[in-house]
Amino acid sequence: MNILYGINTVTEALKARGRAFEWVGVAKERNDIRLQRIIDECRKAGVAVRVLSRVELDRMAVPGAHQGVVAVTSAKQYTDLDDLVAARRGEHSLIVVLDGVEDPHNLGAILRTADAAGADGVVIPERRAVGVTGTVAKSSAGASEHLPIAKVTNISRALEELKSKELWVVGLDERGPQTYDSVDYKMHCAVVLGAEGKGLHDLVRKHCDFLVSIPMQGRVPSLNVSVAAGVVLYEVVRQRRLGASKRV
């Protein structure tokens, strides 16, 4: 049984139509327009609605975080790497590859940023990493339900496959010899981010075409991985928007 919770998460999952819903539970103590909109979405989609007490909702999801809404659904459907590459959203490919992110809040934040930055999708490993759980979906504010995500058995092999499809691989590493904004991102590319506290694995680092770092002006040597993702992905957005405006 997969549980989604939170107003935005359940709303976006209903809109995305990427999961099969068994039913949606709403708090009987809550009666407002946001909850009514979810009930209306359920009726449109033919999804059963159950009215539950907050005690029942608290048993199913993180107390206080469910906002009075839970959903019992099928698991997140992952995509193939080939399909992810083929579903390019813009002129140039942008794929985010995560080398073993384990914290669900970090993964959720990265998925939210990747979607906002117009990324084509995200690649995660099958082992030693978090998948798309209810906590991840909540942390992503529902972005996990719209963004294609590929699960692969080997990140290094996936990078080589992406390179064979004419994508350049940019790895973010605190020892990278180039700054993140010195690379020209107006190309098909994959941005690789390492695990919390560990960074990129040595083998993964060797498969990168570029190794870049974010200059740190303070005493702390690195940023949280989800913050670092936002910095680099929006540099990609900035460069591509600037390039597009120059052509107009």
VEXTORDO-441029 format. One record per residue (C-alpha): residue number from 1; residue in one letter; x, y, z. Coordinates in Angstrom, 3 decimals, m for minus. Example, Ala and Ser with C-alpha at 12.3 -4.5 7.8 and 13.67 -1.06 7.14 Angstrom:
residues 2
+-----+------+----------+----------+----------+
|  nr | rest |       xx |       yy |       zz |
+-----+------+----------+----------+----------+
|   1 |    A |   12.300 |   m4.500 |    7.800 |
|   2 |    S |   13.670 |   m1.060 |    7.140 |
+-----+------+----------+----------+----------+
//
This chain:
residues 248
+-----+------+----------+----------+----------+
|  nr | rest |       xx |       yy |       zz |
+-----+------+----------+----------+----------+
|   1 |    M |    0.000 |    0.000 |    0.000 |
|   2 |    N |    1.456 |    3.352 |   m1.067 |
|   3 |    I |    0.399 |    6.438 |    0.833 |
|   4 |    L |    0.535 |    9.969 |   m0.534 |
|   5 |    Y |   m0.293 |   12.836 |    1.788 |
|   6 |    G |   m0.592 |   16.598 |    1.716 |
|   7 |    I |   m2.887 |   18.840 |   m0.323 |
|   8 |    N |   m0.461 |   19.720 |   m3.113 |
|   9 |    T |    0.887 |   16.180 |   m3.387 |
|  10 |    V |   m2.503 |   14.510 |   m3.721 |
|  11 |    T |   m3.815 |   17.245 |   m6.028 |
|  12 |    E |   m0.867 |   16.935 |   m8.409 |
|  13 |    A |   m1.055 |   13.135 |   m8.369 |
|  14 |    L |   m4.722 |   13.312 |   m9.370 |
|  15 |    K |   m3.914 |   15.743 |  m12.176 |
|  16 |    A |   m0.936 |   13.741 |  m13.449 |
|  17 |    R |   m2.957 |   10.521 |  m13.739 |
|  18 |    G |    0.246 |    8.533 |  m13.322 |
|  19 |    R |   m0.996 |    6.355 |  m10.462 |
|  20 |    A |   m3.987 |    4.150 |   m9.820 |
|  21 |    F |   m5.958 |    5.456 |   m6.832 |
|  22 |    E |   m7.771 |    3.106 |   m4.460 |
|  23 |    W |   m9.280 |    5.945 |   m2.450 |
|  24 |    V |   m8.607 |    9.370 |   m0.985 |
|  25 |    G |   m9.214 |   10.126 |    2.685 |
|  26 |    V |  m10.127 |   13.610 |    3.907 |
|  27 |    A |  m10.409 |   14.937 |    7.457 |
|  28 |    K |  m13.952 |   15.269 |    8.708 |
|  29 |    E |  m12.781 |   18.116 |   10.980 |
|  30 |    R |  m11.705 |   20.200 |    7.987 |
|  31 |    N |  m14.117 |   21.965 |    5.646 |
|  32 |    D |  m12.580 |   24.511 |    3.273 |
|  33 |    I |  m12.230 |   25.282 |   m0.423 |
|  34 |    R |   m8.845 |   23.559 |   m0.882 |
|  35 |    L |  m10.222 |   20.309 |    0.461 |
|  36 |    Q |  m13.359 |   20.705 |   m1.634 |
|  37 |    R |  m11.225 |   21.066 |   m4.766 |
|  38 |    I |   m9.596 |   17.709 |   m4.037 |
|  39 |    I |  m13.001 |   16.116 |   m3.555 |
|  40 |    D |  m14.095 |   17.607 |   m6.886 |
|  41 |    E |  m10.960 |   16.249 |   m8.602 |
|  42 |    C |  m11.694 |   12.809 |   m7.155 |
|  43 |    R |  m15.232 |   12.896 |   m8.532 |
|  44 |    K |  m13.917 |   13.836 |  m11.989 |
|  45 |    A |  m11.441 |   10.978 |  m11.889 |
|  46 |    G |  m13.900 |    8.470 |  m10.418 |
|  47 |    V |  m11.855 |    8.039 |   m7.235 |
|  48 |    A |  m13.643 |    7.071 |   m4.018 |
|  49 |    V |  m13.478 |    9.549 |   m1.119 |
|  50 |    R |  m13.559 |    8.523 |    2.530 |
|  51 |    V |  m14.148 |   10.904 |    5.428 |
|  52 |    L |  m11.741 |   10.062 |    8.267 |
|  53 |    S |  m10.888 |   11.430 |   11.677 |
|  54 |    R |   m7.540 |   13.140 |   12.199 |
|  55 |    V |   m6.526 |   10.248 |   14.446 |
|  56 |    E |   m7.031 |    7.841 |   11.524 |
|  57 |    L |   m5.131 |   10.149 |    9.163 |
|  58 |    D |   m2.297 |   10.478 |   11.675 |
|  59 |    R |   m1.946 |    6.688 |   11.740 |
|  60 |    M |   m1.563 |    6.588 |    7.953 |
|  61 |    A |    0.807 |    9.520 |    7.424 |
|  62 |    V |    3.132 |   11.890 |    9.246 |
|  63 |    P |    0.996 |   13.641 |   11.890 |
|  64 |    G |    0.621 |   17.329 |   11.128 |
|  65 |    A |    2.103 |   16.994 |    7.656 |
|  66 |    H |   m0.852 |   15.414 |    5.856 |
|  67 |    Q |   m2.932 |   18.641 |    6.008 |
|  68 |    G |   m6.060 |   16.555 |    6.329 |
|  69 |    V |   m5.593 |   14.562 |    3.105 |
|  70 |    V |   m4.167 |   11.109 |    2.334 |
|  71 |    A |   m4.416 |    8.888 |   m0.720 |
|  72 |    V |   m3.935 |    5.149 |   m1.134 |
|  73 |    T |   m2.344 |    4.588 |   m4.532 |
|  74 |    S |   m0.224 |    2.335 |   m6.686 |
|  75 |    A |    3.546 |    2.792 |   m6.613 |
|  76 |    K |    5.314 |    5.468 |   m8.626 |
|  77 |    Q |    5.837 |    4.275 |  m12.193 |
|  78 |    Y |    9.444 |    4.719 |  m13.234 |
|  79 |    T |   10.435 |    5.252 |  m16.847 |
|  80 |    D |   13.186 |    3.829 |  m19.051 |
|  81 |    L |   16.311 |    5.859 |  m19.661 |
|  82 |    D |   15.654 |    5.813 |  m23.425 |
|  83 |    D |   12.133 |    7.187 |  m22.942 |
|  84 |    L |   13.426 |    9.855 |  m20.579 |
|  85 |    V |   15.945 |   11.064 |  m23.192 |
|  86 |    A |   13.306 |   10.964 |  m25.927 |
|  87 |    A |   10.913 |   13.156 |  m23.896 |
|  88 |    R |   13.009 |   16.297 |  m24.353 |
|  89 |    R |   11.084 |   19.407 |  m23.291 |
|  90 |    G |   13.242 |   22.114 |  m24.912 |
|  91 |    E |   15.838 |   22.755 |  m27.565 |
|  92 |    H |   18.525 |   21.050 |  m25.492 |
|  93 |    S |   18.261 |   18.039 |  m23.207 |
|  94 |    L |   18.641 |   18.537 |  m19.463 |
|  95 |    I |   18.730 |   15.430 |  m17.301 |
|  96 |    V |   19.553 |   15.336 |  m13.593 |
|  97 |    V |   21.462 |   12.256 |  m12.402 |
|  98 |    L |   21.669 |   11.517 |   m8.675 |
|  99 |    D |   24.533 |    9.372 |   m7.449 |
| 100 |    G |   23.007 |    7.913 |   m4.305 |
| 101 |    V |   20.909 |   10.610 |   m2.594 |
| 102 |    E |   19.528 |    8.951 |    0.527 |
| 103 |    D |   17.522 |   11.639 |    2.312 |
| 104 |    P |   13.891 |   11.773 |    1.139 |
| 105 |    H |   13.609 |   15.506 |    1.832 |
| 106 |    N |   16.667 |   16.187 |   m0.322 |
| 107 |    L |   15.318 |   14.050 |   m3.149 |
| 108 |    G |   11.947 |   15.773 |   m2.952 |
| 109 |    A |   13.545 |   19.223 |   m3.024 |
| 110 |    I |   15.707 |   18.251 |   m6.016 |
| 111 |    L |   12.697 |   16.902 |   m7.918 |
| 112 |    R |   10.811 |   20.136 |   m7.261 |
| 113 |    T |   13.738 |   22.230 |   m8.516 |
| 114 |    A |   14.357 |   19.974 |  m11.520 |
| 115 |    D |   10.739 |   20.309 |  m12.599 |
| 116 |    A |   10.796 |   24.080 |  m12.103 |
| 117 |    A |   14.009 |   24.360 |  m14.142 |
| 118 |    G |   12.438 |   22.455 |  m17.040 |
| 119 |    A |   14.538 |   19.309 |  m16.706 |
| 120 |    D |   13.476 |   16.382 |  m18.885 |
| 121 |    G |   13.741 |   13.993 |  m15.978 |
| 122 |    V |   15.829 |   12.545 |  m13.168 |
| 123 |    V |   17.902 |    9.364 |  m12.949 |
| 124 |    I |   18.325 |    7.560 |   m9.615 |
| 125 |    P |   20.013 |    4.258 |   m8.705 |
| 126 |    E |   18.053 |    1.197 |   m7.649 |
| 127 |    R |   20.239 |    0.523 |   m4.605 |
| 128 |    R |   21.686 |    2.608 |   m1.768 |
| 129 |    A |   19.386 |    5.513 |   m2.545 |
| 130 |    V |   15.872 |    6.626 |   m1.680 |
| 131 |    G |   13.049 |    6.085 |   m4.169 |
| 132 |    V |    9.862 |    8.117 |   m4.570 |
| 133 |    T |    8.175 |    7.574 |   m1.212 |
| 134 |    G |    5.275 |    9.490 |    0.262 |
| 135 |    T |    7.743 |   11.745 |    2.083 |
| 136 |    V |    9.592 |   12.442 |   m1.178 |
| 137 |    A |    6.338 |   13.257 |   m2.953 |
| 138 |    K |    5.324 |   15.624 |   m0.128 |
| 139 |    S |    8.745 |   17.325 |   m0.103 |
| 140 |    S |    8.540 |   17.810 |   m3.868 |
| 141 |    A |    5.124 |   19.522 |   m3.525 |
| 142 |    G |    3.787 |   17.048 |   m6.076 |
| 143 |    A |    6.518 |   17.609 |   m8.690 |
| 144 |    S |    7.436 |   13.920 |   m8.383 |
| 145 |    E |    4.094 |   13.069 |   m9.993 |
| 146 |    H |    4.824 |   15.033 |  m13.169 |
| 147 |    L |    8.562 |   14.520 |  m13.634 |
| 148 |    P |    9.789 |   11.369 |  m15.437 |
| 149 |    I |   12.153 |    9.415 |  m13.189 |
| 150 |    A |   14.331 |    6.530 |  m14.351 |
| 151 |    K |   15.720 |    3.920 |  m11.965 |
| 152 |    V |   18.967 |    2.299 |  m13.156 |
| 153 |    T |   21.121 |   m0.495 |  m11.806 |
| 154 |    N |   24.412 |    1.295 |  m12.459 |
| 155 |    I |   24.929 |    5.073 |  m12.595 |
| 156 |    S |   28.263 |    4.875 |  m14.445 |
| 157 |    R |   26.726 |    2.708 |  m17.149 |
| 158 |    A |   23.778 |    5.092 |  m17.396 |
| 159 |    L |   26.171 |    8.008 |  m17.914 |
| 160 |    E |   27.892 |    6.176 |  m20.753 |
| 161 |    E |   24.505 |    5.481 |  m22.305 |
| 162 |    L |   23.617 |    9.168 |  m22.073 |
| 163 |    K |   26.935 |   10.090 |  m23.658 |
| 164 |    S |   26.205 |    7.688 |  m26.521 |
| 165 |    K |   23.032 |    9.713 |  m27.093 |
| 166 |    E |   25.103 |   12.912 |  m27.527 |
| 167 |    L |   24.656 |   14.293 |  m24.012 |
| 168 |    W |   27.604 |   15.881 |  m22.239 |
| 169 |    V |   27.994 |   14.894 |  m18.591 |
| 170 |    V |   28.679 |   17.616 |  m16.024 |
| 171 |    G |   29.522 |   16.377 |  m12.539 |
| 172 |    L |   29.269 |   18.652 |   m9.513 |
| 173 |    D |   32.222 |   18.001 |   m7.237 |
| 174 |    E |   33.811 |   20.244 |   m4.607 |
| 175 |    R |   37.214 |   19.334 |   m6.080 |
| 176 |    G |   36.124 |   20.207 |   m9.620 |
| 177 |    P |   38.741 |   22.346 |  m11.437 |
| 178 |    Q |   36.109 |   24.560 |  m13.127 |
| 179 |    T |   33.458 |   26.742 |  m11.542 |
| 180 |    Y |   29.907 |   25.689 |  m12.312 |
| 181 |    D |   29.217 |   28.862 |  m14.334 |
| 182 |    S |   32.253 |   28.475 |  m16.605 |
| 183 |    V |   30.638 |   25.670 |  m18.634 |
| 184 |    D |   28.495 |   26.487 |  m21.677 |
| 185 |    Y |   25.238 |   24.656 |  m20.972 |
| 186 |    K |   23.701 |   25.429 |  m24.356 |
| 187 |    M |   24.131 |   21.774 |  m25.279 |
| 188 |    H |   22.460 |   18.469 |  m24.515 |
| 189 |    C |   23.669 |   17.682 |  m21.019 |
| 190 |    A |   23.240 |   15.691 |  m17.841 |
| 191 |    V |   24.061 |   17.240 |  m14.458 |
| 192 |    V |   25.323 |   14.716 |  m11.902 |
| 193 |    L |   25.029 |   15.286 |   m8.147 |
| 194 |    G |   26.540 |   13.101 |   m5.455 |
| 195 |    A |   25.258 |   11.716 |   m2.178 |
| 196 |    E |   25.017 |   13.687 |    1.039 |
| 197 |    G |   28.429 |   13.989 |    2.692 |
| 198 |    K |   30.057 |   11.679 |    0.146 |
| 199 |    G |   29.855 |   13.480 |   m3.162 |
| 200 |    L |   30.395 |   11.612 |   m6.406 |
| 201 |    H |   31.781 |    8.094 |   m6.352 |
| 202 |    D |   35.227 |    7.820 |   m7.949 |
| 203 |    L |   33.964 |    5.692 |  m10.828 |
| 204 |    V |   31.104 |    8.088 |  m11.516 |
| 205 |    R |   33.524 |   11.026 |  m11.445 |
| 206 |    K |   35.644 |    9.335 |  m14.133 |
| 207 |    H |   32.645 |    9.152 |  m16.457 |
| 208 |    C |   32.029 |   12.922 |  m16.342 |
| 209 |    D |   33.105 |   15.135 |  m19.232 |
| 210 |    F |   33.290 |   18.166 |  m16.927 |
| 211 |    L |   33.846 |   18.388 |  m13.183 |
| 212 |    V |   32.633 |   21.664 |  m11.746 |
| 213 |    S |   32.486 |   23.209 |   m8.289 |
| 214 |    I |   30.539 |   25.975 |   m6.569 |
| 215 |    P |   32.888 |   28.589 |   m5.045 |
| 216 |    M |   32.420 |   28.777 |   m1.276 |
| 217 |    Q |   33.156 |   32.113 |    0.402 |
| 218 |    G |   32.543 |   31.049 |    3.991 |
| 219 |    R |   33.977 |   28.486 |    6.394 |
| 220 |    V |   31.663 |   25.620 |    5.402 |
| 221 |    P |   33.221 |   23.685 |    2.465 |
| 222 |    S |   30.047 |   22.630 |    0.632 |
| 223 |    L |   26.304 |   23.149 |    0.188 |
| 224 |    N |   23.441 |   20.785 |    0.871 |
| 225 |    V |   22.904 |   18.711 |   m2.284 |
| 226 |    S |   19.417 |   20.072 |   m2.910 |
| 227 |    V |   20.657 |   23.671 |   m2.641 |
| 228 |    A |   23.599 |   22.882 |   m4.922 |
| 229 |    A |   21.169 |   21.409 |   m7.441 |
| 230 |    G |   19.209 |   24.663 |   m7.480 |
| 231 |    V |   22.349 |   26.754 |   m8.018 |
| 232 |    V |   23.574 |   24.724 |  m10.990 |
| 233 |    L |   20.217 |   24.050 |  m12.631 |
| 234 |    Y |   19.292 |   27.715 |  m12.628 |
| 235 |    E |   22.648 |   28.583 |  m14.162 |
| 236 |    V |   21.627 |   26.236 |  m16.979 |
| 237 |    V |   18.275 |   28.033 |  m17.214 |
| 238 |    R |   19.962 |   31.461 |  m17.168 |
| 239 |    Q |   22.411 |   30.609 |  m19.955 |
| 240 |    R |   19.785 |   29.011 |  m22.156 |
| 241 |    R |   17.346 |   31.882 |  m21.747 |
| 242 |    L |   20.115 |   34.390 |  m22.513 |
| 243 |    G |   21.103 |   32.421 |  m25.610 |
| 244 |    A |   17.485 |   32.277 |  m26.781 |
| 245 |    S |   16.994 |   36.043 |  m26.304 |
| 246 |    K |   20.093 |   36.791 |  m28.356 |
| 247 |    R |   18.707 |   34.819 |  m31.294 |
| 248 |    V |   15.407 |   36.740 |  m31.303 |
+-----+------+----------+----------+----------+
//
